[in-house]
Amino acid sequence: MDPTIIGFLAVGGGLIVGGAGIAGWIHTTRLKIQNGYPLENMWGMPIHPRRDEGASERVKLLTQENAQLRAEMGSIKDRLANVERIVTDSGYGLGHEIERLRDGREKMQ
């Protein structure tokens, strides 16, 4: 067999084995993250996120702000729905309704 072919097969095989190892490592890490297992450092020790008082306070404040923003967004959606309903009503029907309300006020005074 030609030495260049043997060299090519050796390099190609090494690339395939290396690529499979990297793909396996990525897949294992993804499964650990997905299932809640801690990640590991170079020496196999688990990496846990740091938890300090400031971080938990920031999380609490951000959670409250998120709830407020969601409530405000719901209010804005309701208002937008009303504006869309008014805009999509026929112009004649809306003008007629306004005139009817004005006539009712004039009769009351």
Rosetta constraint file for C-alpha pairs under 8 A:
AtomPair CA 1 CA 5 HARMONIC 7.28 0.50
AtomPair CA 1 CA 6 HARMONIC 7.31 0.50
AtomPair CA 2 CA 6 HARMONIC 6.57 0.50
AtomPair CA 3 CA 7 HARMONIC 6.11 0.50
AtomPair CA 4 CA 8 HARMONIC 6.03 0.50
AtomPair CA 5 CA 9 HARMONIC 6.10 0.50
AtomPair CA 6 CA 10 HARMONIC 6.13 0.50
AtomPair CA 7 CA 11 HARMONIC 6.17 0.50
AtomPair CA 8 CA 12 HARMONIC 5.94 0.50
AtomPair CA 9 CA 13 HARMONIC 5.78 0.50
AtomPair CA 10 CA 14 HARMONIC 6.06 0.50
AtomPair CA 11 CA 15 HARMONIC 6.17 0.50
AtomPair CA 12 CA 16 HARMONIC 6.18 0.50
AtomPair CA 13 CA 17 HARMONIC 6.12 0.50
AtomPair CA 14 CA 18 HARMONIC 5.96 0.50
AtomPair CA 15 CA 19 HARMONIC 5.86 0.50
AtomPair CA 16 CA 20 HARMONIC 6.04 0.50
AtomPair CA 17 CA 21 HARMONIC 6.19 0.50
AtomPair CA 18 CA 22 HARMONIC 6.28 0.50
AtomPair CA 19 CA 23 HARMONIC 6.08 0.50
AtomPair CA 20 CA 24 HARMONIC 6.02 0.50
AtomPair CA 21 CA 25 HARMONIC 6.18 0.50
AtomPair CA 22 CA 26 HARMONIC 6.21 0.50
AtomPair CA 23 CA 27 HARMONIC 6.12 0.50
AtomPair CA 24 CA 28 HARMONIC 6.06 0.50
AtomPair CA 25 CA 29 HARMONIC 6.13 0.50
AtomPair CA 26 CA 30 HARMONIC 6.13 0.50
AtomPair CA 27 CA 31 HARMONIC 6.23 0.50
AtomPair CA 28 CA 32 HARMONIC 6.21 0.50
AtomPair CA 29 CA 33 HARMONIC 6.25 0.50
AtomPair CA 29 CA 39 HARMONIC 7.30 0.50
AtomPair CA 30 CA 34 HARMONIC 6.02 0.50
AtomPair CA 31 CA 35 HARMONIC 6.03 0.50
AtomPair CA 32 CA 36 HARMONIC 5.98 0.50
AtomPair CA 32 CA 37 HARMONIC 4.83 0.50
AtomPair CA 32 CA 38 HARMONIC 6.83 0.50
AtomPair CA 32 CA 39 HARMONIC 6.93 0.50
AtomPair CA 33 CA 37 HARMONIC 6.08 0.50
AtomPair CA 33 CA 38 HARMONIC 7.27 0.50
AtomPair CA 33 CA 39 HARMONIC 7.43 0.50
AtomPair CA 38 CA 46 HARMONIC 5.70 0.50
AtomPair CA 38 CA 47 HARMONIC 6.05 0.50
AtomPair CA 38 CA 48 HARMONIC 6.44 0.50
AtomPair CA 39 CA 46 HARMONIC 5.56 0.50
AtomPair CA 39 CA 47 HARMONIC 5.34 0.50
AtomPair CA 39 CA 48 HARMONIC 7.53 0.50
AtomPair CA 40 CA 44 HARMONIC 5.15 0.50
AtomPair CA 40 CA 45 HARMONIC 5.22 0.50
AtomPair CA 40 CA 46 HARMONIC 4.27 0.50
AtomPair CA 40 CA 47 HARMONIC 5.29 0.50
AtomPair CA 41 CA 45 HARMONIC 5.54 0.50
AtomPair CA 41 CA 46 HARMONIC 6.37 0.50
AtomPair CA 41 CA 47 HARMONIC 6.31 0.50
AtomPair CA 51 CA 55 HARMONIC 6.51 0.50
AtomPair CA 51 CA 56 HARMONIC 7.03 0.50
AtomPair CA 52 CA 56 HARMONIC 6.48 0.50
AtomPair CA 53 CA 57 HARMONIC 6.14 0.50
AtomPair CA 54 CA 58 HARMONIC 6.17 0.50
AtomPair CA 55 CA 59 HARMONIC 6.20 0.50
AtomPair CA 56 CA 60 HARMONIC 6.19 0.50
AtomPair CA 57 CA 61 HARMONIC 6.22 0.50
AtomPair CA 58 CA 62 HARMONIC 6.02 0.50
AtomPair CA 59 CA 63 HARMONIC 6.03 0.50
AtomPair CA 60 CA 64 HARMONIC 6.32 0.50
AtomPair CA 61 CA 65 HARMONIC 6.14 0.50
AtomPair CA 62 CA 66 HARMONIC 5.95 0.50
AtomPair CA 63 CA 67 HARMONIC 6.29 0.50
AtomPair CA 64 CA 68 HARMONIC 6.31 0.50
AtomPair CA 65 CA 69 HARMONIC 6.09 0.50
AtomPair CA 66 CA 70 HARMONIC 6.11 0.50
AtomPair CA 67 CA 71 HARMONIC 6.27 0.50
AtomPair CA 68 CA 72 HARMONIC 6.19 0.50
AtomPair CA 69 CA 73 HARMONIC 5.97 0.50
AtomPair CA 70 CA 74 HARMONIC 6.21 0.50
AtomPair CA 71 CA 75 HARMONIC 6.37 0.50
AtomPair CA 72 CA 76 HARMONIC 6.18 0.50
AtomPair CA 73 CA 77 HARMONIC 6.11 0.50
AtomPair CA 74 CA 78 HARMONIC 6.32 0.50
AtomPair CA 75 CA 79 HARMONIC 6.29 0.50
AtomPair CA 76 CA 80 HARMONIC 6.00 0.50
AtomPair CA 77 CA 81 HARMONIC 6.10 0.50
AtomPair CA 78 CA 82 HARMONIC 6.42 0.50
AtomPair CA 79 CA 83 HARMONIC 6.29 0.50
AtomPair CA 80 CA 84 HARMONIC 6.04 0.50
AtomPair CA 81 CA 85 HARMONIC 6.11 0.50
AtomPair CA 82 CA 86 HARMONIC 6.22 0.50
AtomPair CA 83 CA 87 HARMONIC 6.10 0.50
AtomPair CA 84 CA 88 HARMONIC 5.99 0.50
AtomPair CA 85 CA 89 HARMONIC 6.19 0.50
AtomPair CA 86 CA 94 HARMONIC 7.84 0.50
AtomPair CA 89 CA 93 HARMONIC 6.99 0.50
AtomPair CA 89 CA 94 HARMONIC 6.66 0.50
AtomPair CA 90 CA 94 HARMONIC 6.39 0.50
AtomPair CA 91 CA 95 HARMONIC 6.04 0.50
AtomPair CA 92 CA 96 HARMONIC 5.89 0.50
AtomPair CA 93 CA 97 HARMONIC 6.11 0.50
AtomPair CA 94 CA 98 HARMONIC 6.27 0.50
AtomPair CA 95 CA 99 HARMONIC 6.20 0.50
AtomPair CA 96 CA 100 HARMONIC 6.11 0.50
AtomPair CA 97 CA 101 HARMONIC 6.26 0.50
AtomPair CA 98 CA 102 HARMONIC 6.23 0.50
AtomPair CA 99 CA 103 HARMONIC 6.10 0.50
AtomPair CA 100 CA 104 HARMONIC 6.24 0.50
AtomPair CA 101 CA 105 HARMONIC 6.42 0.50
AtomPair CA 102 CA 106 HARMONIC 6.30 0.50
AtomPair CA 103 CA 107 HARMONIC 6.26 0.50
AtomPair CA 104 CA 108 HARMONIC 6.36 0.50
AtomPair CA 105 CA 109 HARMONIC 6.45 0.50
